[in-house]
Amino acid sequence: MRPSLVDVFQSIDQLFKGCEIDFAILRQQEKTAVWFEDYANQRVVNSFLFNYIKIQDKLGAKLFRHLLIELREIDDPATTMIDILNRLEKLRIIDDVKDWDRLREIRNSITHEYPQDIAERIDNIELALNGFVLMRNLYQKIKHFAEQKLALRWDSVAVVFK
């Protein structure tokens, strides 16, 4: 059974909750080689990056497609990602397909880094922190669009973006 669109939003909201906590912690920290020696700091980084990747995956693999099916903009679940992105841009749900490409590039950088290369890790964390802001703004816009066009309600969804 396919999850409802509300289920998909709720799942992504849960990921955002954890990511927001880690995001706030990481923004306050100066990340250096010494900072990485503390395992507690590594855990925050890993938690943030895990949630970042999961959110990006769920947006691309589930939410975009689900939303367009609910809006009756597509009817084939096998519609290509580029067609989905172009449709989202045409409907002004996303501002620019390039934003999504940027988020995908960041995800790829994170997943292909070498943990022993601290400079690369710090660079990727900064990329992901900046990408998270973009992704959060994109998600808020999609959620608002869904509320307006599909009359979805979020009674049980309690994510408050700062």
DSSP file with accessible surface (Angstrom, degrees, kcal/mol):
  #  RESIDUE AA STRUCTURE BP1 BP2  ACC     N-H-->O    O-->H-N    N-H-->O    O-->H-N    TCO  KAPPA ALPHA  PHI   PSI    X-CA   Y-CA   Z-CA
    1    1 A M              0   0  230      0, 0.0     0, 0.0     0, 0.0     0, 0.0   0.000 360.0 360.0 360.0 132.1    0.0    0.0    0.0
    2    2 A R        -     0   0  127      1,-0.1     2,-0.0     0, 0.0     0, 0.0  -0.581 360.0-114.2 -76.0 135.9    1.3    3.4   -1.0
    3    3 A P        -     0   0   48      0, 0.0    -1,-0.1     0, 0.0     2,-0.0  -0.346  34.5-108.4 -68.1 150.4    1.7    5.9    1.9
    4    4 A S     >  -     0   0   54      1,-0.1     4,-2.0     4,-0.0     5,-0.1  -0.309  27.7-107.6 -71.4 165.0   -0.6    9.0    1.7
    5    5 A L  H  > S+     0   0    5      1,-0.2     4,-2.5     2,-0.2     5,-0.2   0.899 122.9  54.1 -61.8 -37.9    0.8   12.4    0.9
    6    6 A V  H  > S+     0   0   38      1,-0.2     4,-2.8     2,-0.2    -1,-0.2   0.915 105.7  53.3 -63.2 -40.6    0.3   13.4    4.5
    7    7 A D  H  > S+     0   0   74      2,-0.2     4,-2.3     1,-0.2    -1,-0.2   0.899 108.6  50.0 -59.6 -40.5    2.3   10.3    5.6
    8    8 A V  H  X S+     0   0    8     -4,-2.0     4,-2.3     2,-0.2    -2,-0.2   0.940 111.4  47.8 -65.2 -45.3    5.1   11.4    3.4
    9    9 A F  H  X S+     0   0    0     -4,-2.5     4,-2.8     1,-0.2    -2,-0.2   0.925 111.9  50.1 -60.5 -43.4    5.1   14.9    4.8
   10   10 A Q  H  X S+     0   0   46     -4,-2.8     4,-2.0     1,-0.2    -1,-0.2   0.900 109.2  51.4 -63.8 -39.5    5.0   13.6    8.4
   11   11 A S  H  X S+     0   0   42     -4,-2.3     4,-1.5    -5,-0.2    -1,-0.2   0.926 112.7  45.3 -62.7 -43.4    7.9   11.3    7.7
   12   12 A I  H  X S+     0   0    0     -4,-2.3     4,-2.5     1,-0.2    -2,-0.2   0.899 108.6  57.2 -69.1 -37.8   10.0   14.2    6.3
   13   13 A D  H  X S+     0   0    1     -4,-2.8     4,-2.0     1,-0.2    -1,-0.2   0.896 103.9  53.3 -58.0 -41.4    8.9   16.4    9.2
   14   14 A Q  H  X S+     0   0  116     -4,-2.0     4,-1.4     1,-0.2    -1,-0.2   0.911 109.3  48.2 -61.5 -41.6   10.4   13.9   11.6
   15   15 A L  H  X S+     0   0   24     -4,-1.5     4,-2.2     1,-0.2    -1,-0.2   0.899 109.0  53.8 -65.4 -39.4   13.7   14.0    9.8
   16   16 A F  H  X S+     0   0    0     -4,-2.5     4,-3.0     1,-0.2     5,-0.2   0.874 101.2  60.6 -63.2 -36.2   13.7   17.8    9.8
   17   17 A K  H  X S+     0   0   81     -4,-2.0     4,-1.5     1,-0.2    -1,-0.2   0.949 110.4  39.4 -56.9 -50.9   13.2   17.8   13.6
   18   18 A G  H  X S+     0   0   24     -4,-1.4     4,-2.2     1,-0.2    -1,-0.2   0.906 115.7  52.0 -65.2 -40.5   16.5   16.0   14.1
   19   19 A C  H  X S+     0   0    0     -4,-2.2     4,-3.0     1,-0.2    -2,-0.2   0.888 105.6  55.2 -66.1 -37.3   18.3   17.9   11.4
   20   20 A E  H  X S+     0   0   22     -4,-3.0     4,-2.3     2,-0.2    -1,-0.2   0.903 108.0  49.1 -62.4 -41.3   17.2   21.2   12.9
   21   21 A I  H  X S+     0   0  107     -4,-1.5     4,-1.9    -5,-0.2    -2,-0.2   0.953 115.6  42.4 -62.7 -50.0   18.7   20.4   16.3
   22   22 A D  H  X S+     0   0   16     -4,-2.2     4,-3.0     1,-0.2     5,-0.2   0.886 111.4  56.4 -65.1 -38.5   22.0   19.3   14.7
   23   23 A F  H  X S+     0   0   22     -4,-3.0     4,-2.4    -5,-0.2    -1,-0.2   0.934 107.1  48.9 -57.9 -47.0   22.0   22.2   12.4
   24   24 A A  H  X S+     0   0   40     -4,-2.3     4,-1.1     1,-0.2    -1,-0.2   0.915 113.4  46.9 -62.2 -41.5   21.7   24.7   15.3
   25   25 A I  H >X S+     0   0   58     -4,-1.9     4,-0.7     1,-0.2     3,-0.6   0.947 113.5  47.6 -64.8 -47.5   24.6   23.0   17.1
   26   26 A L  H >< S+     0   0    0     -4,-3.0     3,-0.7     1,-0.2    -2,-0.2   0.840 106.0  57.6 -66.9 -33.8   26.8   22.8   14.1
   27   27 A R  H 3< S+     0   0  100     -4,-2.4    -1,-0.2     1,-0.2    -2,-0.2   0.819 107.3  49.7 -65.2 -27.8   26.2   26.5   13.2
   28   28 A Q  H << S+     0   0  155     -4,-1.1     2,-0.3    -3,-0.6    -1,-0.2   0.615  99.0  84.2 -85.2 -12.9   27.5   27.5   16.6
   29   29 A Q  S << S-     0   0   69     -3,-0.7     2,-0.7    -4,-0.7    -4,-0.0  -0.693  71.8-135.6 -97.8 142.7   30.7   25.4   16.4
   30   30 A E        -     0   0  157     -2,-0.3     2,-0.6     2,-0.0     5,-0.1  -0.870  29.3-142.6 -90.0 117.2   34.0   26.2   14.9
   31   31 A K        +     0   0   23     -2,-0.7     2,-0.3    -5,-0.1     3,-0.0  -0.740  36.8 147.2 -90.9 116.8   34.9   23.1   13.1
   32   32 A T     >  -     0   0   52     -2,-0.6     4,-1.9     1,-0.1     5,-0.2  -0.830  63.5 -94.0-134.9 175.9   38.6   22.2   13.2
   33   33 A A  H  > S+     0   0   55     -2,-0.3     4,-0.6     1,-0.2    -1,-0.1   0.900 127.5  50.2 -60.9 -39.8   40.8   19.0   13.3
   34   34 A V  H >> S+     0   0  103      1,-0.2     3,-1.2     2,-0.2     4,-0.5   0.915 106.0  55.6 -64.8 -41.0   40.8   19.3   17.1
   35   35 A W  H >4 S+     0   0   22      1,-0.3     3,-1.2     2,-0.2     6,-0.3   0.890 103.3  55.9 -59.1 -37.9   37.0   19.7   17.2
   36   36 A F  H 3< S+     0   0    5     -4,-1.9    -1,-0.3     1,-0.2    -2,-0.2   0.692  91.1  72.9 -71.1 -15.9   36.7   16.4   15.2
   37   37 A E  H << S+     0   0  149     -3,-1.2     2,-0.7    -4,-0.6    -1,-0.2   0.758  79.1  85.1 -70.3 -22.3   38.7   14.5   17.8
   38   38 A D  S XX S-     0   0   87     -3,-1.2     4,-1.6    -4,-0.5     3,-0.9  -0.728  73.1-151.9 -81.7 117.5   35.7   14.7   20.2
   39   39 A Y  H 3> S+     0   0  146     -2,-0.7     4,-2.4     1,-0.3     5,-0.2   0.831  93.2  63.1 -62.4 -30.8   33.5   11.8   19.3
   40   40 A A  H 3> S+     0   0   54      1,-0.2     4,-1.7     2,-0.2    -1,-0.3   0.894 103.7  49.1 -60.3 -37.8   30.4   13.7   20.5
   41   41 A N  H <> S+     0   0   25     -3,-0.9     4,-2.4    -6,-0.3    -1,-0.2   0.904 108.7  52.1 -68.1 -40.2   31.1   16.2   17.7
   42   42 A Q  H  X S+     0   0   57     -4,-1.6     4,-3.0     1,-0.2    -2,-0.2   0.884 106.8  54.4 -61.6 -38.1   31.5   13.5   15.2
   43   43 A R  H  X S+     0   0  154     -4,-2.4     4,-2.6     2,-0.2    -1,-0.2   0.902 107.8  49.0 -63.9 -39.7   28.1   12.0   16.3
   44   44 A V  H  X S+     0   0   26     -4,-1.7     4,-2.9     2,-0.2     5,-0.2   0.938 112.8  48.1 -64.6 -44.5   26.4   15.4   15.7
   45   45 A V  H  X S+     0   0    0     -4,-2.4     4,-3.0     1,-0.2     5,-0.3   0.948 113.3  47.1 -59.8 -48.2   28.0   15.6   12.2
   46   46 A N  H  X S+     0   0   73     -4,-3.0     4,-2.5     1,-0.2    -1,-0.2   0.900 112.7  49.3 -63.5 -39.7   27.0   12.1   11.3
   47   47 A S  H  X S+     0   0   46     -4,-2.6     4,-2.5    -5,-0.2     5,-0.2   0.942 113.2  46.9 -63.3 -45.9   23.4   12.6   12.6
   48   48 A F  H  X S+     0   0    0     -4,-2.9     4,-2.7     1,-0.2    -2,-0.2   0.944 114.8  45.4 -61.5 -48.6   23.1   15.9   10.6
   49   49 A L  H  X S+     0   0    9     -4,-3.0     4,-2.6     2,-0.2     5,-0.2   0.893 111.5  52.9 -66.0 -38.2   24.5   14.4    7.4
   50   50 A F  H  X S+     0   0  119     -4,-2.5     4,-2.5    -5,-0.3    -1,-0.2   0.955 113.6  42.7 -59.9 -50.0   22.4   11.2    7.8
   51   51 A N  H  X S+     0   0   21     -4,-2.5     4,-2.8     2,-0.2     5,-0.2   0.890 111.9  55.0 -65.3 -38.2   19.2   13.3    8.1
   52   52 A Y  H  X S+     0   0    0     -4,-2.7     4,-2.5    -5,-0.2    -1,-0.2   0.950 111.5  44.1 -57.2 -49.9   20.2   15.6    5.4
   53   53 A I  H  X S+     0   0   29     -4,-2.6     4,-2.7     1,-0.2    -2,-0.2   0.920 113.8  50.1 -63.4 -43.0   20.7   12.7    3.0
   54   54 A K  H  X S+     0   0   80     -4,-2.5     4,-2.7    -5,-0.2    -1,-0.2   0.913 111.7  48.2 -63.8 -41.6   17.4   11.1    4.0
   55   55 A I  H  X S+     0   0    0     -4,-2.8     4,-2.7     2,-0.2     5,-0.2   0.949 112.2  48.6 -63.5 -47.5   15.5   14.3    3.6
   56   56 A Q  H  X S+     0   0    7     -4,-2.5     4,-2.1    -5,-0.2     5,-0.2   0.920 113.3  48.4 -60.1 -42.1   17.0   14.9    0.2
   57   57 A D  H  X S+     0   0   59     -4,-2.7     4,-3.3    -5,-0.2     5,-0.4   0.926 112.2  47.7 -63.1 -45.8   16.2   11.3   -0.9
   58   58 A K  H  X>S+     0   0   49     -4,-2.7     5,-2.6     2,-0.2     4,-1.8   0.877 110.6  51.7 -67.8 -36.5   12.6   11.5    0.4
   59   59 A L  I  <>S+     0   0    0     -4,-2.7     5,-2.5     3,-0.2     6,-0.3   0.965 119.5  35.2 -61.3 -50.4   11.9   14.8   -1.3
   60   60 A G  I  <5S+     0   0    8     -4,-2.1     5,-0.3    -5,-0.2    -2,-0.2   0.899 126.0  36.8 -72.6 -42.5   13.2   13.5   -4.7
   61   61 A A  I  <5S+     0   0   67     -4,-3.3    -3,-0.2    -5,-0.2    -1,-0.2   0.787 135.1   8.0 -85.0 -28.7   12.0    9.9   -4.5
   62   62 A K  I  X5S+     0   0   91     -4,-1.8     4,-2.8    -5,-0.4     5,-0.2   0.778 120.3  48.5-118.2 -58.7    8.7   10.3   -2.8
   63   63 A L  I  ><S+     0   0    0     -5,-2.6     4,-3.0     1,-0.2     5,-0.3   0.925 110.3  47.7 -63.2 -50.1    7.3   13.8   -2.1
   64   64 A F  H  ><S+     0   0    0     -5,-2.5     4,-2.2    -6,-0.2    -1,-0.2   0.945 118.0  42.0 -56.5 -48.8    7.7   15.4   -5.6
   65   65 A R  H  > S+     0   0   55     -5,-0.3     4,-2.3    -6,-0.3    -1,-0.2   0.937 115.7  49.4 -64.3 -48.5    6.2   12.4   -7.4
   66   66 A H  H  X S+     0   0   13     -4,-2.8     4,-2.6     1,-0.2    -1,-0.2   0.908 110.7  50.7 -56.9 -45.4    3.4   12.0   -4.8
   67   67 A L  H  X S+     0   0    0     -4,-3.0     4,-2.2    -5,-0.2    -1,-0.2   0.934 110.7  47.5 -62.0 -46.0    2.5   15.6   -4.9
   68   68 A L  H  <>S+     0   0    0     -4,-2.2     5,-2.9    -5,-0.3     6,-1.1   0.860 111.7  50.9 -67.5 -32.6    2.3   15.7   -8.7
   69   69 A I  H ><5S+     0   0   35     -4,-2.3     3,-1.4     3,-0.2    -1,-0.2   0.940 110.6  48.9 -67.2 -44.6    0.1   12.6   -8.8
   70   70 A E  H 3<5S+     0   0   81     -4,-2.6    -2,-0.2     1,-0.3    -1,-0.2   0.864 112.0  48.7 -62.3 -34.3   -2.2   14.1   -6.2
   71   71 A L  T 3<5S-     0   0   35     -4,-2.2    -1,-0.3    -5,-0.2    -2,-0.2   0.487 112.5-123.9 -81.2  -4.5   -2.4   17.3   -8.3
   72   72 A R  T < 5S+     0   0  221     -3,-1.4    -3,-0.2    -4,-0.3    -2,-0.1   0.807  76.5 125.6  62.0  31.7   -3.1   15.1  -11.4
   73   73 A E  S   <S+     0   0   65     -5,-2.9     2,-0.3     1,-0.2    -4,-0.2   0.700  78.4  19.8 -87.6 -25.9   -0.2   16.6  -13.1
   74   74 A I        -     0   0   22     -6,-1.1    -1,-0.2    -9,-0.1    -2,-0.2  -0.971  54.1-177.9-135.8 154.5    1.3   13.2  -13.8
   75   75 A D        +     0   0  149     -2,-0.3    -1,-0.1    -3,-0.1    -6,-0.0   0.414  64.2  83.6-128.3  -4.0   -0.3    9.8  -13.8
   76   76 A D    >   -     0   0   81      1,-0.1     3,-2.0     2,-0.0    -1,-0.1  -0.891  61.2-156.9-104.9 114.0    2.7    7.6  -14.5
   77   77 A P  T 3  S+     0   0   85      0, 0.0    -1,-0.1     0, 0.0   -12,-0.0   0.688  93.1  63.6 -62.0 -13.7    4.7    6.7  -11.4
   78   78 A A  T 3  S+     0   0   75     -3,-0.0     3,-0.1     2,-0.0    -2,-0.0   0.283  70.8 139.6 -93.9  12.0    7.7    6.0  -13.8
   79   79 A T    <   -     0   0   24     -3,-2.0     5,-0.0     1,-0.1   -14,-0.0  -0.287  60.9-104.8 -55.4 137.8    7.9    9.6  -14.9
   80   80 A T     >  -     0   0   71      1,-0.1     4,-2.1     4,-0.0     5,-0.2  -0.264  20.5-118.8 -68.2 155.5   11.5   10.7  -15.1
   81   81 A M  H  > S+     0   0   56      1,-0.2     4,-3.0     2,-0.2     5,-0.2   0.885 113.6  54.1 -62.6 -39.3   13.0   12.9  -12.5
   82   82 A I  H  > S+     0   0   89      1,-0.2     4,-2.6     2,-0.2    -1,-0.2   0.904 108.8  49.2 -65.2 -37.0   13.8   15.7  -15.0
   83   83 A D  H  > S+     0   0   88      2,-0.2     4,-2.1     1,-0.2    -1,-0.2   0.897 111.8  49.5 -66.6 -38.5   10.2   15.7  -16.1
   84   84 A I  H  X S+     0   0    0     -4,-2.1     4,-2.6     2,-0.2    -2,-0.2   0.943 112.5  47.0 -64.1 -46.7    9.0   15.9  -12.5
   85   85 A L  H  X S+     0   0    4     -4,-3.0     4,-2.4     1,-0.2    -2,-0.2   0.915 111.8  50.0 -63.1 -43.2   11.4   18.8  -11.8
   86   86 A N  H  X S+     0   0   72     -4,-2.6     4,-2.6    -5,-0.2    -1,-0.2   0.898 111.3  49.5 -62.8 -38.0   10.4   20.7  -14.9
   87   87 A R  H  X S+     0   0   83     -4,-2.1     4,-2.3     2,-0.2    -2,-0.2   0.922 110.3  50.4 -66.5 -42.4    6.7   20.2  -14.0
   88   88 A L  H  <>S+     0   0    0     -4,-2.6     5,-2.8     1,-0.2     6,-1.2   0.908 112.6  47.1 -62.1 -39.4    7.4   21.5  -10.4
   89   89 A E  H ><5S+     0   0   69     -4,-2.4     3,-1.5     3,-0.2    -2,-0.2   0.924 110.2  52.2 -68.3 -42.5    9.2   24.5  -11.8
   90   90 A K  H 3<5S+     0   0  155     -4,-2.6    -2,-0.2     1,-0.3    -1,-0.2   0.882 110.6  47.8 -61.4 -38.0    6.4   25.2  -14.3
   91   91 A L  T 3<5S-     0   0   49     -4,-2.3    -1,-0.3    -5,-0.2    -2,-0.2   0.455 114.7-121.7 -80.1  -1.8    3.8   25.1  -11.5
   92   92 A R  T < 5S+     0   0  196     -3,-1.5    -3,-0.2     2,-0.2    -2,-0.1   0.770  77.9 126.5  64.2  27.3    6.1   27.4   -9.5
   93   93 A I  S   <S+     0   0    0     -5,-2.8     2,-0.4    -6,-0.2    -4,-0.2   0.829  80.0  29.6 -78.9 -36.9    6.4   24.9   -6.7
   94   94 A I  S    S-     0   0    5     -6,-1.2    -2,-0.2    -9,-0.2    -1,-0.2  -0.937  78.5-141.1-117.1 148.4   10.2   25.1   -7.0
   95   95 A D  S    S+     0   0  114     -2,-0.4     2,-0.3     1,-0.3    -1,-0.1   0.890  80.9   0.8 -74.0 -41.6   11.9   28.3   -8.1
   96   96 A D    >>  -     0   0   59      1,-0.1     3,-1.6    -4,-0.0     4,-0.8  -0.967  54.3-137.6-154.6 130.5   14.6   26.7  -10.3
   97   97 A V  H 3> S+     0   0   12     -2,-0.3     4,-2.1     1,-0.3     3,-0.5   0.826 104.3  69.3 -57.8 -28.5   15.6   23.2  -11.2
   98   98 A K  H 3> S+     0   0  147      1,-0.3     4,-2.3     2,-0.2    -1,-0.3   0.808  90.0  61.6 -62.6 -29.6   19.2   24.2  -10.6
   99   99 A D  H <> S+     0   0   54     -3,-1.6     4,-2.1     2,-0.2    -1,-0.3   0.924 105.7  45.8 -60.5 -44.5   18.4   24.4   -6.9
  100  100 A W  H  X S+     0   0   10     -4,-0.8     4,-2.3    -3,-0.5    -2,-0.2   0.904 109.8  53.9 -66.0 -39.8   17.6   20.8   -6.9
  101  101 A D  H  X S+     0   0   47     -4,-2.1     4,-2.4     1,-0.2    -1,-0.2   0.905 107.8  51.8 -58.8 -40.2   20.7   20.0   -8.9
  102  102 A R  H  X S+     0   0  103     -4,-2.3     4,-2.2     2,-0.2    -2,-0.2   0.921 108.7  49.5 -63.0 -44.5   22.7   21.8   -6.3
  103  103 A L  H  X S+     0   0    0     -4,-2.1     4,-2.2     1,-0.2    -1,-0.2   0.887 110.9  50.3 -63.5 -37.2   21.2   19.8   -3.4
  104  104 A R  H  X S+     0   0  112     -4,-2.3     4,-2.4     2,-0.2    -2,-0.2   0.902 108.6  51.9 -67.8 -39.5   21.9   16.6   -5.3
  105  105 A E  H  X S+     0   0   98     -4,-2.4     4,-2.3     2,-0.2    -2,-0.2   0.909 109.4  50.0 -62.7 -41.2   25.6   17.6   -5.8
  106  106 A I  H  X S+     0   0    3     -4,-2.2     4,-2.5     2,-0.2    -2,-0.2   0.936 109.6  51.2 -62.5 -45.1   25.9   18.3   -2.1
  107  107 A R  H  X S+     0   0   53     -4,-2.2     4,-2.3     1,-0.2    -2,-0.2   0.925 110.1  49.3 -58.1 -44.4   24.5   14.9   -1.3
  108  108 A N  H  X S+     0   0   62     -4,-2.4     4,-1.3     1,-0.2    -1,-0.2   0.889 109.2  52.3 -64.0 -38.6   26.9   13.3   -3.7
  109  109 A S  H  < S+     0   0   46     -4,-2.3     4,-0.3     1,-0.2    -1,-0.2   0.917 110.6  48.7 -62.1 -42.3   29.9   15.2   -2.1
  110  110 A I  H >< S+     0   0   12     -4,-2.5     3,-1.0     1,-0.2    -2,-0.2   0.925 112.2  47.0 -64.0 -44.6   28.8   14.0    1.4
  111  111 A T  H 3< S+     0   0   59     -4,-2.3    -1,-0.2     1,-0.2    -2,-0.2   0.709 114.7  46.4 -75.7 -17.5   28.5   10.4    0.4
  112  112 A H  T 3< S+     0   0  131     -4,-1.3    -1,-0.2    -3,-0.2    -2,-0.2   0.242  85.5 116.6-109.7  16.5   31.8   10.2   -1.5
  113  113 A E    <   -     0   0   28     -3,-1.0     3,-0.0    -4,-0.3    -3,-0.0  -0.378  65.1-122.9 -81.6 162.7   34.0   11.9    1.1
  114  114 A Y    >   -     0   0  145      3,-0.1     3,-2.1     1,-0.1     7,-0.2  -0.928  14.3-145.5-105.9 117.6   36.9   10.3    2.8
  115  115 A P  T 3  S+     0   0   81      0, 0.0    -1,-0.1     0, 0.0     6,-0.1   0.761  96.2  59.2 -57.4 -28.0   36.5   10.4    6.6
  116  116 A Q  T 3  S+     0   0  149      1,-0.1     2,-1.2     2,-0.0     3,-0.2   0.675  86.1  83.5 -76.9 -14.1   40.2   10.8    7.3
  117  117 A D    <>  -     0   0   73     -3,-2.1     4,-2.2     1,-0.2    -3,-0.1  -0.720  58.9-179.7 -91.5  91.6   40.4   14.0    5.2
  118  118 A I  H  > S+     0   0   50     -2,-1.2     4,-2.9     1,-0.2     5,-0.2   0.886  77.5  54.8 -63.8 -39.8   39.3   16.5    7.8
  119  119 A A  H  > S+     0   0   61      1,-0.2     4,-2.5     2,-0.2    -1,-0.2   0.923 110.2  46.8 -61.2 -42.2   39.5   19.5    5.4
  120  120 A E  H  > S+     0   0   54      2,-0.2     4,-2.7     1,-0.2    -1,-0.2   0.910 111.6  51.5 -65.1 -41.0   37.2   17.8    3.0
  121  121 A R  H  X S+     0   0   17     -4,-2.2     4,-2.5    -7,-0.2    -2,-0.2   0.927 110.2  48.6 -62.1 -43.8   34.8   16.9    5.8
  122  122 A I  H  X S+     0   0   35     -4,-2.9     4,-2.4     1,-0.2    -2,-0.2   0.934 111.9  49.3 -63.2 -44.2   34.7   20.5    7.0
  123  123 A D  H  X S+     0   0  103     -4,-2.5     4,-2.4    -5,-0.2    -1,-0.2   0.921 112.5  47.9 -59.5 -43.7   34.1   21.8    3.5
  124  124 A N  H  X S+     0   0    9     -4,-2.7     4,-2.7     2,-0.2    -1,-0.2   0.864 108.6  53.7 -68.4 -34.6   31.3   19.2    3.0
  125  125 A I  H  X S+     0   0    0     -4,-2.5     4,-2.8     2,-0.2    -1,-0.2   0.941 110.1  47.5 -63.2 -44.9   29.7   20.1    6.4
  126  126 A E  H  X S+     0   0   65     -4,-2.4     4,-2.3     2,-0.2     5,-0.2   0.910 112.0  50.3 -63.0 -40.7   29.6   23.7    5.3
  127  127 A L  H  X S+     0   0   47     -4,-2.4     4,-2.8     1,-0.2    -1,-0.2   0.932 112.8  46.7 -59.6 -45.5   28.1   22.8    2.0
  128  128 A A  H  X S+     0   0    0     -4,-2.7     4,-2.7     2,-0.2    -2,-0.2   0.883 109.6  53.3 -67.4 -38.2   25.5   20.7    3.7
  129  129 A L  H  X S+     0   0    0     -4,-2.8     4,-1.4     2,-0.2    -1,-0.2   0.935 114.2  42.3 -62.0 -44.2   24.7   23.4    6.2
  130  130 A N  H  X S+     0   0   92     -4,-2.3     4,-1.6     1,-0.2    -2,-0.2   0.895 114.6  51.1 -67.9 -39.8   24.1   25.9    3.4
  131  131 A G  H  X S+     0   0    2     -4,-2.8     4,-3.1    -5,-0.2    -2,-0.2   0.859 103.1  60.2 -63.9 -34.8   22.2   23.2    1.4
  132  132 A F  H  X S+     0   0    0     -4,-2.7     4,-3.0     2,-0.2     5,-0.2   0.905 102.6  51.4 -61.4 -40.3   20.0   22.5    4.4
  133  133 A V  H  X S+     0   0   44     -4,-1.4     4,-2.3     2,-0.2    -1,-0.2   0.937 112.6  45.9 -62.0 -45.3   18.8   26.1    4.4
  134  134 A L  H  X S+     0   0   50     -4,-1.6     4,-2.4     2,-0.2    -2,-0.2   0.929 114.4  48.0 -61.3 -44.9   17.9   25.8    0.7
  135  135 A M  H  X S+     0   0    0     -4,-3.1     4,-2.7     2,-0.2    -2,-0.2   0.898 110.7  51.1 -65.6 -40.6   16.3   22.5    1.2
  136  136 A R  H  X S+     0   0   27     -4,-3.0     4,-2.6    -5,-0.2    -1,-0.2   0.927 111.0  47.9 -63.1 -43.6   14.3   23.8    4.2
  137  137 A N  H  X S+     0   0   85     -4,-2.3     4,-2.0    -5,-0.2    -2,-0.2   0.909 112.3  49.7 -63.5 -42.1   13.0   26.8    2.2
  138  138 A L  H  X S+     0   0   18     -4,-2.4     4,-2.3     2,-0.2    -2,-0.2   0.934 111.7  48.7 -60.6 -45.6   12.1   24.5   -0.7
  139  139 A Y  H  X S+     0   0    0     -4,-2.7     4,-2.9     1,-0.2     5,-0.2   0.915 109.0  51.9 -64.0 -42.9   10.2   22.1    1.7
  140  140 A Q  H  X S+     0   0   73     -4,-2.6     4,-2.6     1,-0.2    -1,-0.2   0.904 110.2  49.6 -60.1 -40.6    8.3   25.0    3.3
  141  141 A K  H  X S+     0   0   75     -4,-2.0     4,-2.5     2,-0.2    -1,-0.2   0.919 112.0  47.6 -65.4 -42.5    7.2   26.2   -0.1
  142  142 A I  H  X S+     0   0    0     -4,-2.3     4,-2.7     2,-0.2    -2,-0.2   0.924 112.4  49.7 -63.7 -43.5    6.1   22.8   -1.1
  143  143 A K  H  X S+     0   0   19     -4,-2.9     4,-2.4     1,-0.2    -2,-0.2   0.924 111.7  47.7 -63.9 -43.0    4.2   22.3    2.2
  144  144 A H  H  X S+     0   0  106     -4,-2.6     4,-2.3    -5,-0.2    -1,-0.2   0.917 111.5  51.2 -62.7 -43.7    2.5   25.6    1.8
  145  145 A F  H  X S+     0   0   36     -4,-2.5     4,-3.1     1,-0.2     5,-0.4   0.929 110.2  49.3 -58.1 -46.2    1.6   24.8   -1.8
  146  146 A A  H  X S+     0   0    0     -4,-2.7     4,-2.2     1,-0.2     6,-1.1   0.889 109.6  51.9 -63.5 -38.8    0.1   21.5   -0.7
  147  147 A E  H  X S+     0   0   51     -4,-2.4     4,-0.7     4,-0.2    -1,-0.2   0.919 116.1  40.4 -61.9 -43.3   -1.9   23.2    2.0
  148  148 A Q  H  < S+     0   0  128     -4,-2.3    -2,-0.2    -5,-0.2    -1,-0.2   0.919 124.8  33.1 -73.3 -45.9   -3.4   25.7   -0.4
  149  149 A K  H  < S+     0   0  140     -4,-3.1    -3,-0.2    -5,-0.2    -2,-0.2   0.780 131.6  28.1 -85.4 -30.6   -4.0   23.4   -3.4
  150  150 A L  H  < S-     0   0   46     -4,-2.2    -3,-0.2    -5,-0.4    -1,-0.2   0.367  95.8-126.6-113.5   0.9   -4.9   20.2   -1.7
  151  151 A A     <  +     0   0   63     -4,-0.7    -4,-0.2    -5,-0.3     2,-0.2   0.857  46.2 172.0  55.3  37.4   -6.4   21.4    1.5
  152  152 A L        -     0   0   29     -6,-1.1     2,-0.3    -9,-0.1    -1,-0.2  -0.555  18.5-150.6 -75.5 145.4   -4.0   19.2    3.5
  153  153 A R        -     0   0  151     -2,-0.2     3,-0.2     1,-0.0    -1,-0.0  -0.896  12.5-155.8-120.0 150.0   -3.9   19.7    7.2
  154  154 A W    >   +     0   0   31     -2,-0.3     3,-1.5     1,-0.2    -2,-0.0  -0.177  40.2 140.4-118.2  40.0   -1.0   19.2    9.6
  155  155 A D  T 3  S+     0   0  154      1,-0.3    -1,-0.2     3,-0.1     0, 0.0   0.871  83.0  34.1 -53.6 -40.5   -2.8   18.6   12.9
  156  156 A S  T 3  S+     0   0   91     -3,-0.2     2,-0.6     2,-0.0    -1,-0.3   0.414 101.7  89.0 -97.8   3.5   -0.4   15.9   13.9
  157  157 A V    <   +     0   0   17     -3,-1.5     2,-0.1     1,-0.1    -3,-0.1  -0.892  50.2 176.6-104.4 120.0    2.6   17.4   12.3
  158  158 A A        +     0   0   68     -2,-0.6     2,-0.6  -148,-0.1    -1,-0.1  -0.398  20.6 140.9-124.7  55.8    4.5   19.7   14.6
  159  159 A V        -     0   0   20     -2,-0.1     2,-0.6     2,-0.0  -145,-0.1  -0.871  27.8-169.2 -97.3 124.6    7.6   21.0   12.8
  160  160 A V        -     0   0  122     -2,-0.6     2,-0.3  -143,-0.0    -2,-0.0  -0.965  11.1-148.7-114.2 116.0    8.3   24.6   13.5
  161  161 A F              0   0   33     -2,-0.6  -144,-0.0   -25,-0.0    -2,-0.0  -0.675 360.0 360.0 -84.8 138.8   11.0   26.1   11.3
  162  162 A K              0   0  204     -2,-0.3    -1,-0.0  -142,-0.0     0, 0.0  -0.602 360.0 360.0 -94.0 360.0   13.1   28.8   12.8
